[in-house]
Amino acid sequence: MFTTLFFWGNAQSFSSKKVDGYRAIWFELGQKYAAGDKYSGALGTYTAKHVPLAIYSEKANKTFFVYGGTTSENERHLLCMIGEYDHKTGTVAKPTIVCDKDGVNDPHDNPSIMIDDEDYIWVFVSGRGRHRMGVKYRSTKPLSIDEFEKITEEEMTYPQPWNTDFGYFHFFTKYTGVRQLYFESSSDGKNWTEDKMLAAIPVNKGEKSGHYQTSNCYNGKVLGTFFNRHPNGDVDKRTDLYYVQTGDLGKSWTTVDGIKLDIPLTDITSPARVVDYASQNKNLYLKDMAFDNDGNPACLYIRSSGHEPGSVSEPYEWCVTKWNGAHWQTFRVTESDHNYDMGSLFIQGNTWKVVGPTEPGPQKWGVGGELAVWVSDDSGQTWAIERQLTENSVMSHSYVRKPVNCKAPFCYFWADGHSHEFSKSEIYFGDFDGNIWKLPYQMKDDYEKPVKVY
């Protein structure tokens, strides 16, 4: 069984329109507590479960990136956007609307990105259960963001597409229980295999299940994913950490140390479980994952005492759990003040770095804060702050994302905005020397240079 295809060239009426600037969307969930909304703020590069959001192409010498945009600073109208940064000229092109989510203001529908073997750019636009279907788009020309065609329309949320040595692979979520993990693969991008369930772990027989995940690809050969579980489908009780991997596009799955697994995973005590956080009464908020030079996986996440914002759920501990070749180890990086603070993990040899909003920002107990770079010179065991990237900000910085094969100066990017009140949201990128640029909110020319702000 294969996914239904659309004719090549069936472009949406709002698709492929250029926009005169980089304007990110602001959003609030509407789940209020004493310290504020469960989460709200600058969510143009949301969610942590949309992976990847940017890719550096050596052939083009450009970084292509997707984000949730909007029509103006006074509206919350979601536009699934793509932009490009030209490393040769130091300019960005006017961004392109890949999909106008007319009537939607929810960045759960944000896009993810992939580049195929023929250099066509793919944008996977997230849906929301069966209420709003997900859509795959492909550029009409290699390494070009000017025009996109709709390829498929299907049920998929939180898309995580990867180009491997064996074909194309897609981790995603379906709301078949509450949030259950699925995958599909393709040899050409046009024809995709039947959706196959990866995980559906209930607490007790007959109860609902649910999961969130973050994935990555090692050297084109191994796909790995870390995921948590939602007891009885309750995302506010997300806990435990699991890891599985495949080296054959999902035909077989194993633990990190090669134990064969039957899917879908349905057992809480599966050998895929890395950390039992339920017994510690800890919540787990996945942020990012990476592989070291030997192909050992590591996961960045925040663990806390509950889902409510504010002091009631402290401490909000940034942690790294890694496989050292023999067993799993967990180390603490630092603390921040919100479950939905989000950063990225970078690994190069024994030097590991985390970039994220770990420092107090202008809106206490809100999503985001001031950005900092944390460094470990012993493969993630001990951490120290290397530099604070932003300070005295009016808006909070949130959801710092890393490109695949990142190249300076576009090493990571994010958006800013007010954590508690509707506001304008702008997009930034930076390097590891502490330089930060802001993308132009309004553009007169087709290509313009970003403004250096730090």
ZIDA-V810773 format. One record per run of one state. SS is the DSSP state (H for helix, E for strand, L for the rest). FROM is the first residue (numbers start at 1). TO is the last residue. If there is no record, write none. Layout:
ss:SS from:FROM to:TO
ss:SS from:FROM to:TO
This chain:
ss:L from:1 to:4
ss:E from:5 to:5
ss:L from:6 to:16
ss:E from:17 to:18
ss:L from:19 to:23
ss:E from:24 to:24
ss:L from:25 to:25
ss:E from:26 to:28
ss:L from:29 to:31
ss:E from:32 to:33
ss:L from:34 to:35
ss:E from:36 to:37
ss:L from:38 to:39
ss:E from:40 to:42
ss:L from:43 to:53
ss:E from:54 to:57
ss:L from:58 to:61
ss:E from:62 to:69
ss:L from:70 to:78
ss:E from:79 to:86
ss:L from:87 to:90
ss:E from:91 to:93
ss:L from:94 to:95
ss:E from:96 to:100
ss:L from:101 to:106
ss:H from:107 to:109
ss:L from:110 to:110
ss:E from:111 to:115
ss:L from:116 to:120
ss:E from:121 to:125
ss:L from:126 to:127
ss:E from:128 to:128
ss:L from:129 to:131
ss:E from:132 to:132
ss:L from:133 to:133
ss:E from:134 to:139
ss:L from:140 to:147
ss:E from:148 to:154
ss:L from:155 to:156
ss:E from:157 to:164
ss:L from:165 to:166
ss:E from:167 to:174
ss:L from:175 to:178
ss:E from:179 to:186
ss:L from:187 to:191
ss:E from:192 to:192
ss:L from:193 to:195
ss:E from:196 to:199
ss:L from:200 to:209
ss:E from:210 to:210
ss:L from:211 to:212
ss:E from:213 to:218
ss:L from:219 to:221
ss:E from:222 to:230
ss:H from:231 to:233
ss:L from:234 to:234
ss:H from:235 to:237
ss:E from:238 to:246
ss:L from:247 to:252
ss:E from:253 to:254
ss:L from:255 to:259
ss:E from:260 to:261
ss:L from:262 to:264
ss:E from:265 to:265
ss:L from:266 to:272
ss:E from:273 to:275
ss:L from:276 to:277
ss:H from:278 to:280
ss:L from:281 to:282
ss:E from:283 to:291
ss:L from:292 to:296
ss:E from:297 to:304
ss:L from:305 to:310
ss:H from:311 to:313
ss:L from:314 to:315
ss:E from:316 to:323
ss:L from:324 to:327
ss:E from:328 to:336
ss:L from:337 to:343
ss:E from:344 to:348
ss:L from:349 to:350
ss:E from:351 to:359
ss:L from:360 to:368
ss:E from:369 to:376
ss:L from:377 to:383
ss:E from:384 to:388
ss:L from:389 to:395
ss:E from:396 to:401
ss:L from:402 to:403
ss:E from:404 to:404
ss:L from:405 to:406
ss:E from:407 to:407
ss:L from:408 to:409
ss:E from:410 to:410
ss:L from:411 to:411
ss:E from:412 to:417
ss:L from:418 to:425
ss:E from:426 to:430
ss:L from:431 to:435
ss:E from:436 to:438
ss:L from:439 to:446
ss:E from:447 to:449
ss:L from:450 to:450
ss:E from:451 to:452
ss:L from:453 to:454
